[in-house]
Amino acid sequence: MDFAVAETVSVTNPIAGDLAFDAAGQPIFVEDVDAIAQDIRTRLRWFKGEWFLDARTGFPWFQRILGRKVTERVVELLLRRAISGTPGVVRIATMRVDIDRRSREMTASFAAITTGGAVVSFSDFVLGDVVEAA
């Protein structure tokens, strides 16, 4: 019995960090602006201390933000440092951080200018149960 391989790309959910493969089973790699956006997303979702080979790598969610009485300004400075350190990012054009102490959620929106002049933007980057209630 013969089976036909679909011509469509098989992608589970690349935004959530899943791997994507084409119909032949080869990995799909992103380039240029998409790669920079992916790198920013990965940096912000990678918890500091998570990687056993280098515990210094990652964003300090537990160390500086989660469950702490933190201000928007502190979170903004940490986000700016992580995003600015991303290869391909020239500068951050806009940044907004909102902390809702009642729901214990933080929302961040930002846009970064890349070396090619393109804009990478994230709106409503949410991390729930982030901050200690007042």
C-alpha positions as a printed NumPy array, in Angstrom:
array([[ 0.   ,  0.   ,  0.   ],
       [ 1.374,  3.435, -0.958],
       [ 1.   ,  6.475,  1.228],
       [ 1.158,  9.992, -0.125],
       [ 2.967, 12.663,  1.837],
       [ 0.988, 15.855,  2.176],
       [ 2.55 , 18.953,  0.629],
       [ 1.571, 21.101,  3.569],
       [ 3.922, 21.95 ,  6.39 ],
       [ 3.324, 20.084,  9.621],
       [ 3.527, 22.655, 12.402],
       [ 2.193, 22.027, 15.871],
       [ 2.624, 25.48 , 17.403],
       [ 5.943, 27.222, 16.747],
       [ 4.927, 30.252, 18.828],
       [ 4.715, 28.014, 21.888],
       [ 8.237, 26.778, 21.236],
       [ 7.413, 23.557, 19.406],
       [ 9.664, 22.318, 16.639],
       [ 8.345, 22.619, 13.098],
       [ 9.058, 20.153, 10.283],
       [ 8.262, 20.156,  6.594],
       [ 6.481, 17.329,  4.784],
       [ 9.797, 15.489,  4.292],
       [10.501, 15.567,  8.018],
       [13.217, 18.199,  7.784],
       [13.327, 20.932, 10.43 ],
       [12.114, 24.371,  9.416],
       [14.464, 27.179, 10.397],
       [13.475, 30.817, 10.552],
       [15.717, 33.606,  9.31 ],
       [16.164, 37.356,  9.483],
       [13.482, 39.226, 11.44 ],
       [11.618, 36.031, 12.324],
       [14.81 , 34.613, 13.853],
       [15.329, 37.756, 15.946],
       [11.722, 37.621, 17.155],
       [12.157, 33.95 , 18.036],
       [15.376, 34.737, 19.926],
       [13.654, 37.478, 21.957],
       [10.735, 35.16 , 22.764],
       [13.126, 32.399, 23.815],
       [15.168, 34.746, 26.024],
       [12.055, 35.888, 27.856],
       [10.617, 32.398, 28.308],
       [13.87 , 30.82 , 29.449],
       [14.006, 30.961, 33.243],
       [17.371, 31.78 , 34.771],
       [18.924, 28.641, 36.228],
       [16.856, 26.363, 33.984],
       [19.781, 25.185, 31.843],
       [21.988, 22.75 , 33.735],
       [25.106, 23.649, 31.721],
       [24.973, 27.334, 32.69 ],
       [22.67 , 28.388, 35.522],
       [23.472, 32.057, 34.785],
       [21.606, 31.861, 31.472],
       [17.981, 32.939, 31.254],
       [15.619, 35.65 , 32.42 ],
       [15.425, 36.188, 36.214],
       [11.702, 35.56 , 36.629],
       [12.077, 33.701, 39.943],
       [15.027, 35.712, 41.204],
       [13.642, 39.207, 40.553],
       [ 9.936, 39.167, 39.614],
       [ 7.714, 36.18 , 40.439],
       [ 6.051, 36.462, 43.83 ],
       [ 7.828, 39.725, 44.658],
       [ 6.607, 43.234, 45.231],
       [ 8.11 , 44.604, 42.058],
       [ 7.405, 47.81 , 40.159],
       [ 6.743, 48.245, 36.467],
       [10.008, 50.183, 36.216],
       [12.086, 47.28 , 37.56 ],
       [10.421, 44.819, 35.18 ],
       [10.893, 47.246, 32.29 ],
       [14.617, 47.606, 33.027],
       [15.069, 43.819, 33.165],
       [13.126, 43.348, 29.92 ],
       [15.111, 46.115, 28.227],
       [18.392, 44.47 , 29.254],
       [17.321, 41.058, 27.929],
       [15.885, 42.378, 24.67 ],
       [18.774, 44.781, 23.996],
       [21.215, 41.91 , 24.466],
       [19.581, 39.921, 21.695],
       [21.768, 39.624, 18.576],
       [20.219, 41.665, 15.781],
       [18.484, 44.175, 18.055],
       [19.742, 47.738, 17.631],
       [17.43 , 49.489, 20.07 ],
       [14.059, 49.293, 21.762],
       [11.576, 51.706, 20.217],
       [ 8.703, 51.284, 22.684],
       [ 8.12 , 49.487, 25.956],
       [ 5.102, 49.301, 28.221],
       [ 4.734, 47.17 , 31.329],
       [ 1.489, 46.903, 33.281],
       [ 1.111, 45.052, 36.553],
       [-2.365, 44.214, 37.802],
       [-1.909, 43.409, 41.479],
       [-5.484, 42.159, 41.878],
       [-5.193, 39.488, 39.195],
       [-1.435, 39.108, 39.853],
       [-0.686, 39.401, 36.138],
       [ 1.909, 41.34 , 34.238],
       [ 1.488, 42.413, 30.632],
       [ 4.308, 43.813, 28.532],
       [ 4.241, 45.289, 25.043],
       [ 7.358, 46.342, 23.208],
       [ 8.916, 46.968, 19.827],
       [12.577, 46.557, 18.917],
       [14.425, 47.879, 15.879],
       [16.671, 45.312, 14.172],
       [19.972, 45.752, 12.354],
       [18.096, 45.674,  9.044],
       [15.725, 48.412, 10.211],
       [12.739, 46.106, 10.631],
       [10.551, 46.311, 13.699],
       [ 9.926, 43.277, 15.89 ],
       [ 6.991, 43.875, 18.182],
       [ 5.214, 41.939, 20.876],
       [ 1.878, 43.02 , 22.243],
       [ 0.41 , 41.666, 25.425],
       [ 3.264, 39.393, 26.423],
       [ 1.538, 37.959, 29.518],
       [ 2.851, 36.062, 32.463],
       [ 0.129, 35.242, 34.948],
       [ 0.5  , 35.008, 38.702],
       [ 3.626, 37.124, 38.533],
       [ 3.628, 39.591, 41.321],
       [ 2.795, 39.497, 44.965],
       [-0.491, 41.139, 45.775],
       [-0.224, 44.439, 47.631]])
